[in-house]
Amino acid sequence: MTVLRPFHLMSRTRDLLPLLLNLPAVILLLAFIAYPIGISFWMSLHRYNLRRPDQVYFHGLENYATILASSEFWNALWISLYFTFMAVLLVIVIAMAIALLLHESFRGRGVVRALLLIPWAIPGVVNGLMWVGLLGDYGAFNAMLEDSVAAVNYLFGINIVYTGMASPFVALNAAIGAHVWRSVPFACIIFLAAIQAIPTEQYRAARVDGATSWNRFRFITLPWLYHAVLVVAIFETMNGFRAFDLIYALTGGGPGDATHVIAWQTYKEAFARLDFGGANAYSYLITLITMTLAIIYIRLLYRRGLVQG
Amino acid sequence: MRMMTRRAFLKSSTAAGLGLAAGCNPAPSPGVIFKGWVYEPDLVRENLDYFERQTGIRVDYNAVSGNYHDKMVALHVGGAPMECCYVRDDDFAEWVEAGWLRPCDDLLAADPDTSATTADLFSYNLSSMTYGGKRYGLPYYTDFNIWIYNAAMLEAAGFDAPARTLDELTEQAIKVREARIRTPDGDVIEYPIMLNFRQSVLGFADWWTLNYASEISLFDDDLNPTFPDDEGRRAETVLQWLTDGINRHRIISPSSLTVGQMRDHVAGGRQVYGILNKYDLEYANNRRNSVAADEELKRSGSDALHAKVYRMAPVPSISPEQNGTLGWTRMYSLTSRCREDRMQDAWALMKFLGAKDAAGEYYTARRWFRLRGLGFAYRSLLDDPDVVAQTEQWGEIDKIREQARHVRPRENIKAPWFPDFKIYYQPEIQKVLLGQQSPRDGLARIARRCRQLIAEWS
């Protein structure tokens, strides 16, 4: 029979103490994060339509197979990929340009930095409604676009019919524009923080060596920003794939299926068709795609040695 | 500053936690729990206050903001306590199938006075509140779509009457456009016709309206789609007319695909023709909302509230002898979670709101009509002198009576697959209107999906 000595007891208590202290947090994480993730995956393996609550049964990967075989999914995926690609690209370019500008000293810089945050603070649906106002029939942007098309028609003697947000091309790209407008501030803050961490000695040395401003940007600023670019790219990719509230308010998925992004398709499965099995499967597919893209980003940058672990 | 000890902090935290837990499980409401979408909640509350005074029954009313369908789905799935609620005919079959609504045949059978009001209902309203042979509701409001035209604008373009057929309408609208009629703001009207083809939870009511105007049946008795090879391919003809109107003749505004609130457009005097909910004609001809009505009344030096700037006409059809339109129903229904000890109170509330009050009057329906022009489901009200007099201020009662004879609900609205159909057909129709596919191909795709859904749900 083993007799526990006081020393062992103290040692075991010492070992258990961190676990016990973490237990409340672990329980909360399990209850509010792990459980919903697990249950939604379980639901994605079921036929579970609320219109037929008496016909819930396990049918394995059939929801996934049905989605992957549907043209709606592939159409939504391509639209989401275009939306996300354009959004990530524009956010990185515009945010970086603004961050570089805000890094310079000028009068009123503090005010401009504060103003920059406003779009980020606006909820997605409100952002969508605001752009509806701007791009709608009586909106200022709509009037500008309409007048521009009229001017082009007049100058070149052609007859382009301006249809505003009824044009699939305009609607999709307007949605991207509205998404970018709201996303730029966050990216800008990340870039600004990264720029401020660049040692100024490197710029001084480059100037002594006669480097042009483009070369200073290319060989000093940009390499220092790769980590920030990675963070922004991953974050914005996730945001792009999850874009829903803006689409809901701005285009309602139309015209046609021009703005049927994958998150919109998920919403339709869940709340229009009440197919919670299918909607959960859609959610997991979005997660899978986003994770795959994130892994690709990280591997690309690691492979090039641009980011250290 | 007084410092809090660790022990005191733990005690107060525990007390706060327990308080929160208790708050999450509140005592059951002593009144009838009643939920509806946000439409004039103050007026609803006034009606309920009157009911409470009449009966002494308390009502816990909650206006559910945002997307009513989605939020109510969440409430139903979550088992939120609720005695009765508003139901759209669009969601009706879905909610019955899900087991969220309770039939009220037993309550009607035990209540001869309310049961007698059934005979006074328009048939499309009664049909819309019945599923599987069981009655599930009493009407909140109901209406049908009407074709409207701006008489002064037509006159300015040289016409004294609106077109009756779709072909006549094309010719007339082209001439109206060429006459460069101006809005009250002075803008030239580029497109005389604006319709509502924005994707929404309610679907394309205007598509149904135009089809029903030409007396097209889109589904047979077994709810199989009849298009695109229906008799004379009329569904295709209607869709082709719409497509040509947008892309070829440019008489229908492309904004029809994006604009939501049609009545505001009309009230702004920005269109010559369109389809409106009948009750929105009151809004469009009321100077409080309508620039067009206000301008007209100022011109004539009248201090009246309404001007008949916009008038109603039969919806243009393929042939002149055809007539029809779409009607819909909004109803009050008992939920399946209605508490047994509140059942009679909830039924009393339903009767007050959806039928007659304690004095035997259609109190609520009349009040909605009087204050907001909302349509009613009871035929006898069309002959009520007050209703007639008020209607004549902004509309024409004879035309309304005539149109009311030709109203149809959507044929497949009670199919279990209607929600799936609704989200499928809207983008497909829009693709046709955008010229991305032909009307025939679009209709064929919709029909194919309908057949898939029928197989899936049978």
Interface residues (C-beta under 8 A of the other chain):
Chain A: L50 R51 R52 P53 D54 G136 D137 V161 T163 G164 M165 A166 S167 P168 A171 T251 G252 G253 G254 P255 G256 D257 H260 K268 F271 A272 R273 L274
Chain B: N67 H69 D70 V73 V77 E94 E97 A98 G99 R198 Q199 S200 V201 R250 P254 S255 S256 L257 T258 V259 P416 P419 D420 K422 I423 Q426 P427 Q430 K431 L434 Q436
